Amino acid sequence: MLVLVTLVDPELFLGFEITKDRTVLFYLTLFGTILAVSRGMIPEENLVFEPEAMLTQVIEYTHYCPNHWKGKLHSEEVFQLDFWSNNVR
């Protein structure tokens, strides 16, 4: 209904108050922002946890890769015992 009336008188849209001192434009902005932020928080459906790929990126950035890590980047042993315990403190 508001859309049809707005076509006739565009000032009505800007001046139409839903609550005291709050126009339709205010609520469109508020709920549009909430929608944009909430959509940004939803992870991608095809996101896959690949510990080897992630640890390879860390190795490229830090240039730290002990010999006993080679070939075992995907293992729980490297992540929990070596990587996690040394770097989280």
N, C-alpha and C positions, 0 to 999 in steps of 0.2 A: 504494500500500500504506500509506504514511504517513498519507494522508488518512483511510482507513478506520479505522486504529488511533486516530487523533486523535478521531474521533467517539465512540469508546468511552472513551478516557482523554485529555482535553485537556492534562493536565500533560506527557504524553509529547512533545507537539509543542514545548513550551517547553524541555524538558530534553534533547531528542535532539541529541547532538553529532555533527557530521559529521567534524570534526577536533578536536584537543585544544583545549579551552576555547572552541570556536566552535560555536554552536547553529545550527539550521535558520533561526531568526529572523534571526540575523546575516547569513547568506548571502542570504536573501530581501531584506533591506534593502540589502545591498551591490549585488547584481545588479539590483535594481529601480532604484536610483539611477543605475547605469551605463546602464541602458536608457533612463531618462528623459532623461539628459543627451545621449546619442547621438541620440535621436529629435529633440531640440531643435536639433541641429546639421545636420539634413537640410533643405536649402532646399525651398521650395514648388515643385511641378512647373510651376505656371503663372506663376512669377515671370519677368517680361520686363524686360530692360534698356531703359529709355527715358531717354536722356540729356537730352532736352528737358524732361521732367517733373521729373527730378532737379535740373537746373540752375535751373528755375523755383522750386523750393523753396529753393535756396540764395539766389537773388535776393530772394525774399520775406523771408528771414531776415537777410541782410546789407544789403539795400537798395542793392546795387551792380550796375548794369547799364549798361555803356558803350553808346553809340549803335551802334557797329559790331557788337554782338552781336545786335541786333534782327533777328529773322527767320532767324538762323543758329545758334540754340541747339542744334540737332541735329547741327551739323557738327563734324567732327574738328578743324577749324581753331580754333574757339573753345575746345574742350576742351583740346587739347594746347598750343597756342601761347599763348593768353591765360590761361585759368583755371589750368591745371596749373602752368605755369612761374612764375606770380606768387604762388601760394599755398602751394607745397610747401616753399619754402626755409626 
